[in-house]
Amino acid sequence: MKALLLSLVIVSCVFGQSSVDGDRIPTATARINNSGALSTKPVKAGTSLPATCSVGEFYNKTDAAANAVLYACTATNTWTPQGPGTTAAEFEPAQS
C-alpha cells in the first residue's frame, strides 16, 4: 500500500510540472532560445507611457514618430527616449 501511494505521489509530481518547450521552467539565469517562435513580445507596448517604471524596463510607444518609439526606464518612474541624435524634450508626450 505504501509503495502504491508513493508511486502515485511521484507520478503526480512528474506530470504536474509546468514546462517550456518540453523542458523545465527556466530560472532567471537560464538561456531561452526563441528563434523558432512565430513571434515574441519582450517589450510592453501602447500609446501612453506608464506612470511608473523600474530601471531596466523598456516601452514601445506605438503612436510615436519612427525615431521616438523606444523608451527606457533610466531611473525610477523616468522614461528616456532611445534614438539617434535626439533629446528627451522632442519626445515628451502631450499632457492632457
C-alpha positions as CSV (number, residue, x, y, z in Angstrom):
1,M,0.0,0.0,0.0
2,K,2.8,2.4,0.9
3,A,4.5,1.6,-2.4
4,L,1.4,2.4,-4.4
5,L,0.8,5.6,-2.6
6,L,4.5,6.7,-3.1
7,S,4.1,5.8,-6.8
8,L,1.0,7.9,-7.2
9,V,2.7,10.9,-5.5
10,I,5.8,10.6,-7.7
11,V,3.7,10.3,-10.9
12,S,1.5,13.3,-9.9
13,C,4.6,15.4,-9.2
14,V,6.2,14.5,-12.6
15,F,3.1,15.2,-14.6
16,G,2.2,18.3,-12.6
17,Q,5.3,20.2,-13.6
18,S,4.9,23.2,-15.9
19,S,7.2,23.2,-18.9
20,V,8.6,25.5,-21.5
21,D,9.2,23.7,-24.8
22,G,9.1,20.4,-23.1
23,D,11.7,21.3,-20.6
24,R,11.5,22.5,-17.0
25,I,10.6,26.2,-16.3
26,P,13.8,28.2,-16.8
27,T,15.5,30.0,-13.9
28,A,16.3,33.7,-14.1
29,T,19.8,32.8,-15.4
30,A,18.6,30.3,-18.0
31,R,19.1,31.0,-21.6
32,I,16.0,30.6,-23.7
33,N,16.2,30.3,-27.5
34,N,13.0,31.8,-29.0
35,S,14.4,31.8,-32.6
36,G,11.8,29.3,-33.6
37,A,8.9,31.2,-32.2
38,L,6.3,32.7,-34.6
39,S,6.5,35.9,-32.6
40,T,7.8,37.3,-29.3
41,K,6.9,40.4,-27.4
42,P,9.8,41.2,-25.0
43,V,8.8,44.9,-24.6
44,K,5.5,46.4,-23.3
45,A,3.7,48.5,-25.9
46,G,0.9,51.1,-26.1
47,T,0.2,54.7,-26.8
48,S,0.8,56.2,-23.3
49,L,4.0,55.8,-21.3
50,P,3.2,54.1,-18.0
51,A,3.2,56.4,-14.9
52,T,5.6,54.0,-13.1
53,C,8.6,52.0,-14.1
54,S,11.7,50.3,-12.7
55,V,15.2,50.8,-14.1
56,G,15.8,48.4,-17.0
57,E,12.3,48.3,-18.4
58,F,11.6,49.3,-22.0
59,Y,8.4,50.6,-23.6
60,N,7.4,50.7,-27.3
61,K,5.3,53.8,-27.8
62,T,3.2,52.7,-30.8
63,D,1.9,56.2,-31.8
64,A,5.2,58.0,-31.7
65,A,7.4,59.2,-34.6
66,A,9.6,56.4,-36.1
67,N,12.8,57.6,-34.2
68,A,10.9,58.1,-30.9
69,V,9.3,54.7,-30.5
70,L,11.6,53.0,-27.9
71,Y,11.8,54.4,-24.3
72,A,14.0,53.1,-21.5
73,C,13.4,53.5,-17.8
74,T,16.6,55.1,-16.7
75,A,15.6,55.9,-13.1
76,T,12.6,55.1,-11.0
77,N,9.5,56.4,-12.9
78,T,11.6,58.1,-15.5
79,W,11.2,57.2,-19.2
80,T,14.0,58.3,-21.5
81,P,13.6,58.0,-25.3
82,Q,16.2,55.9,-27.1
83,G,17.0,57.1,-30.5
84,P,19.7,58.6,-32.8
85,G,20.7,62.2,-32.1
86,T,17.6,63.3,-30.3
87,T,16.7,64.9,-27.0
88,A,14.1,64.0,-24.4
89,A,12.3,67.3,-25.0
90,E,11.5,66.3,-28.5
91,F,9.6,63.2,-27.3
92,E,7.7,64.4,-24.3
93,P,4.1,63.2,-24.6
94,A,1.4,65.9,-24.7
95,Q,0.0,66.5,-21.3
96,S,-3.8,66.4,-21.1
